[in-house]
Amino acid sequence: MSKQIQFTKTGSPDVLQIVDVAIPAPKAHEVQIQIQAIGLNRAEMMYREGAYVIDPVFPATLGYEGAGVVVAIGEGVSELAIGDKVSIIPSFMFTEYGTYGEIVNMPKHAVVKHPDNLSMEQASASWMAFVTAYGGLIEFGKVQKGDVVVLGGATSSVGLASIQIAKMQGATVIALSRTHAKGDVLLEKGADFVIATSEDDVTAKLFEITNGKGVNVVFDPVGGQEAAKIINAMAQDGRYIIYGALSHDDIAVPVFAILGKHLTVRGYELFEITTVPEKLAQAKTFVYDGLASGQLRPEIDKIFAFDEMVKAHEYMASNQQIGKIVVKV
């Protein structure tokens, strides 16, 4: 038997319940993992609320990320062995698998060995953020040395991971935050400049920082009407990658800026990387090497106990965190 967190109706964090369940042996191409830490993601909050891209099937479990030790392997699994320390990469739907449990089965493609220099808590906080940032900045954004990169939602775990990857590529990083309250923290985390979207003239500031040349790459989870202020300050052949819709409004697209500067405005989601074996393999190598070398460092904001999952979700909803929320199992 294993303790698992489920919910039988959508709603507030209080719908989450700890239940005892029997975990079957792993099927072919599955790996069974004793979970030691879980990294929380906003998608799990949305799924719990019934506001995600798929509807829950009750009783529903959830969880995209985790880290632990392999305790059993199914038929057809040769690259992993019992005793391996592993992390879970989001590459499945909540209706198929979930990490919110003491023991879970996972598809082998979603399981990766992590470097020995990471704790389980750090490992559980790494892969969603860094693989998301890798896809947006490296695979599609093509960030190169000398580029100027604008990062929306920069205090999130993906935002902080994006700062590290952009700096690793030799780019100048401009972090966006709603106010200047978290500006010093973003500078400490590696951003070269911080712009407060509700306090500064965003377009003017971007041109000022770039000496009128404009920015090369934008990686933004917000979008909405404010996007035009950024797009208007982009350089020739700039790339605007949007990976979320935190504003809930449609992007305001300045057509003449796009036409005149030959800009690319592109939607991106993590599954474009994690469901394509070749791209996932490249992402795993990039992130693993960065973590092993210490150039990539997962940022953990707060750690909760497994029986505090409701409190952890309440904290996530408060938007106070800078970095990842982790639950220790």
C-alpha positions in Angstrom: 0.0 0.0 0.0 1.1 3.6 -0.7 -0.3 6.9 0.4 -1.5 9.0 -2.5 -3.1 12.4 -2.9 -6.3 12.4 -4.8 -9.4 14.6 -5.2 -13.0 13.6 -6.0 -14.3 17.1 -7.0 -12.7 20.3 -8.3 -12.3 23.3 -6.0 -10.0 24.9 -3.4 -6.9 23.1 -2.0 -9.2 21.5 0.7 -10.4 19.0 -1.9 -7.0 17.3 -1.8 -7.1 14.1 0.3 -4.5 11.5 1.4 -5.7 8.0 0.7 -4.1 4.5 0.8 -4.0 2.8 -2.5 -2.5 -0.5 -3.8 0.2 0.2 -6.4 0.4 -2.5 -9.1 3.6 -3.8 -10.5 5.0 -1.7 -13.3 3.8 -2.6 -16.8 6.0 -3.0 -19.8 8.1 0.2 -20.4 7.2 1.5 -16.9 9.4 2.3 -13.9 8.2 2.1 -10.3 9.7 4.9 -8.1 9.7 5.5 -4.4 9.2 9.2 -4.3 11.2 11.3 -1.9 10.4 14.9 -3.1 7.7 16.5 -5.3 8.1 19.7 -7.2 4.8 21.6 -7.5 3.6 23.3 -10.7 0.8 25.8 -11.4 -0.7 23.3 -13.8 -1.6 21.1 -10.9 -3.5 24.0 -9.2 -5.4 24.6 -12.4 -6.2 20.9 -12.8 -7.5 20.8 -9.2 -9.7 23.8 -9.9 -11.1 22.3 -13.2 -9.4 25.0 -15.2 -6.8 23.0 -17.0 -6.5 21.8 -20.7 -8.0 18.4 -19.7 -10.9 17.6 -17.3 -10.2 15.5 -14.2 -11.3 11.8 -14.1 -12.3 11.0 -10.6 -10.8 9.9 -8.3 -8.1 12.1 -9.8 -4.4 12.2 -8.9 -1.9 14.8 -10.1 1.7 15.8 -10.2 4.2 16.4 -13.0 7.5 16.3 -11.2 9.2 14.3 -8.5 12.5 12.6 -7.5 13.2 9.3 -5.8 14.7 5.9 -6.2 13.8 3.1 -8.6 12.3 0.1 -6.8 11.0 -2.0 -9.7 11.2 -2.0 -13.5 8.8 -3.3 -16.1 9.6 -5.4 -19.1 11.5 -3.5 -21.8 13.3 -1.2 -19.5 17.0 -1.5 -19.9 18.4 2.0 -19.3 17.4 2.1 -15.7 18.0 -0.3 -12.8 16.7 -0.8 -9.2 18.4 1.6 -6.9 19.0 4.4 -9.5 18.3 7.9 -8.2 16.0 9.5 -10.7 13.8 12.5 -11.6 10.5 12.7 -13.5 10.1 14.9 -16.5 6.6 16.1 -17.4 5.8 14.1 -20.5 2.4 12.6 -19.7 -1.1 13.7 -18.8 -2.6 13.7 -15.3 -5.2 11.2 -16.5 -2.4 8.8 -17.2 0.2 9.3 -14.4 0.9 11.5 -11.4 3.7 12.0 -8.9 1.6 12.9 -5.8 2.3 9.6 -4.0 4.8 7.6 -1.9 5.2 5.0 -4.7 4.3 5.7 -8.3 4.6 4.1 -11.7 6.0 6.2 -14.5 6.6 5.7 -18.3 10.3 5.1 -18.9 10.6 8.1 -21.3 9.6 10.4 -18.4 12.3 9.1 -16.0 15.9 10.4 -16.1 18.9 9.8 -13.8 20.0 13.0 -12.2 23.5 14.2 -11.2 24.9 13.1 -7.9 25.5 16.7 -6.8 21.7 17.3 -6.5 19.6 16.5 -3.4 16.2 14.9 -4.0 14.6 18.2 -3.3 16.7 20.0 -5.9 16.2 17.2 -8.4 12.4 17.5 -8.0 12.6 21.2 -8.7 14.7 21.0 -11.9 13.2 19.4 -14.9 10.0 21.2 -15.6 11.7 24.6 -15.3 14.9 23.9 -17.1 13.4 21.8 -19.9 10.7 24.4 -20.5 13.3 27.2 -20.6 15.5 25.0 -22.9 12.7 24.6 -25.4 11.8 28.2 -25.5 15.3 29.7 -25.5 17.5 27.1 -27.2 15.3 24.9 -29.4 12.9 27.7 -30.7 14.4 31.0 -29.5 17.9 30.1 -30.8 19.5 32.4 -28.2 23.2 33.1 -29.0 26.0 35.1 -27.4 25.3 38.8 -27.6 21.6 38.5 -27.9 19.3 40.6 -25.6 16.6 38.4 -24.1 13.5 39.6 -22.3 11.9 37.3 -19.8 8.3 37.8 -18.6 7.2 36.3 -15.3 10.8 36.3 -14.2 10.3 35.3 -10.6 8.7 32.0 -11.4 10.7 28.8 -11.4 10.7 28.9 -15.2 11.7 32.5 -15.2 14.7 31.9 -12.9 15.7 28.9 -14.9 15.5 31.0 -18.1 17.8 33.6 -16.5 20.4 30.9 -16.0 20.2 29.4 -19.4 20.2 32.8 -21.2 23.3 33.8 -19.2 25.0 30.5 -19.9 24.5 31.3 -23.6 26.2 34.7 -23.2 23.0 36.8 -23.6 22.1 40.0 -21.8 18.9 39.4 -19.7 16.1 41.9 -19.1 13.7 40.5 -16.5 10.1 41.7 -16.3 8.2 42.0 -13.1 4.9 43.7 -12.3 6.6 46.0 -9.8 10.1 46.8 -8.6 9.4 45.0 -5.3 11.3 41.9 -6.4 13.8 43.8 -8.6 16.8 43.3 -6.3 16.1 39.6 -6.0 16.1 39.3 -9.8 19.4 41.1 -10.1 20.8 38.8 -7.5 19.6 35.8 -9.5 21.5 37.0 -12.6 19.3 39.4 -14.5 21.2 42.4 -16.0 18.2 44.7 -15.9 14.7 44.7 -14.4 11.7 46.5 -15.8 8.5 46.9 -13.8 5.6 46.5 -16.3 3.1 48.5 -14.1 5.6 51.3 -13.2 7.9 51.8 -16.2 7.5 52.8 -19.8 8.3 49.3 -21.1 9.0 50.2 -24.8 11.1 53.2 -23.9 13.1 51.3 -21.3 13.9 48.4 -23.8 15.1 50.8 -26.4 17.2 52.7 -23.8 18.8 49.5 -22.6 19.6 48.3 -26.1 20.7 51.8 -27.4 17.8 51.8 -29.8 18.6 48.4 -31.4 15.7 46.5 -29.7 15.6 43.1 -28.2 16.3 39.8 -30.0 14.3 37.2 -28.0 11.3 37.4 -25.8 10.2 34.5 -23.6 6.9 35.4 -22.0 4.2 33.5 -20.1 1.9 36.6 -19.7 0.9 37.9 -23.1 -2.2 40.1 -23.2 -2.5 43.8 -24.2 0.9 44.6 -22.7 2.7 42.3 -25.2 2.5 45.1 -27.8 4.8 47.3 -25.7 7.5 44.6 -25.9 6.9 43.6 -29.5 7.3 47.3 -30.6 10.8 47.3 -29.0 12.1 44.2 -30.8 15.0 44.1 -33.1 15.1 43.0 -36.8 14.3 39.2 -37.1 13.4 39.1 -33.4 11.6 36.0 -31.9 8.7 36.4 -29.5 7.9 33.1 -27.8 4.8 32.9 -25.6 4.4 29.9 -23.3 1.4 30.9 -21.1 -1.6 33.1 -20.8 -1.4 34.6 -17.3 -3.1 37.8 -18.4 -6.1 35.8 -19.8 -6.4 38.4 -22.6 -5.5 38.0 -26.2 -2.1 39.3 -27.3 -2.2 42.7 -28.8 -0.2 42.3 -32.0 1.3 45.5 -33.7 1.1 44.3 -37.3 3.5 47.0 -38.8 6.2 46.0 -36.3 5.9 42.4 -37.3 5.9 43.2 -41.0 8.6 45.8 -40.9 11.1 43.9 -38.7 10.2 40.4 -40.0 9.4 39.2 -36.4 8.3 35.8 -35.4 5.5 35.4 -32.8 5.2 31.8 -31.8 3.2 29.8 -29.2 5.2 27.2 -27.3 4.4 24.4 -24.9 6.6 21.9 -23.1 5.1 18.9 -24.8 6.7 20.0 -28.0 9.9 18.9 -26.4 8.9 16.1 -24.1 6.8 14.1 -26.7 9.4 14.1 -29.4 12.1 11.5 -28.5 15.0 13.2 -30.3 14.2 16.7 -28.9 13.7 15.2 -25.4 17.0 13.4 -25.6 18.8 16.7 -26.5 17.0 18.5 -23.7 18.0 15.8 -21.2 21.6 16.1 -22.2 21.6 19.9 -22.1 20.0 20.1 -18.7 21.9 17.2 -17.1 25.2 18.7 -18.2 24.2 22.1 -16.9 23.1 20.7 -13.5 26.2 18.5 -13.2 28.6 21.4 -13.9 26.8 23.7 -11.5 25.9 26.2 -14.3 22.3 25.4 -13.8 21.0 25.6 -10.2 17.4 24.8 -9.2 15.9 27.6 -7.1 13.7 26.3 -4.2 11.5 28.8 -2.4 9.9 26.7 0.4 9.6 23.0 1.4 6.5 21.4 2.8 5.8 18.0 4.3 3.6 15.5 2.4 0.7 15.9 4.8 0.9 19.6 4.2 0.0 19.4 0.5 -3.1 21.6 1.1 -0.9 24.3 2.7 1.5 24.0 -0.2 -1.3 24.6 -2.7 -2.5 27.5 -0.7 0.9 29.0 -0.7 1.3 28.4 -4.5 -2.1 30.3 -5.0 -0.8 33.3 -3.0 1.9 34.0 -5.6 4.5 34.8 -3.0 7.1 32.3 -4.0 10.4 33.1 -5.9 11.4 29.8 -7.3 10.0 26.3 -6.7 7.7 24.9 -4.0 8.8 21.4 -3.0 6.9 18.8 -1.0 9.1 16.3 0.9 7.7 12.7 1.0 
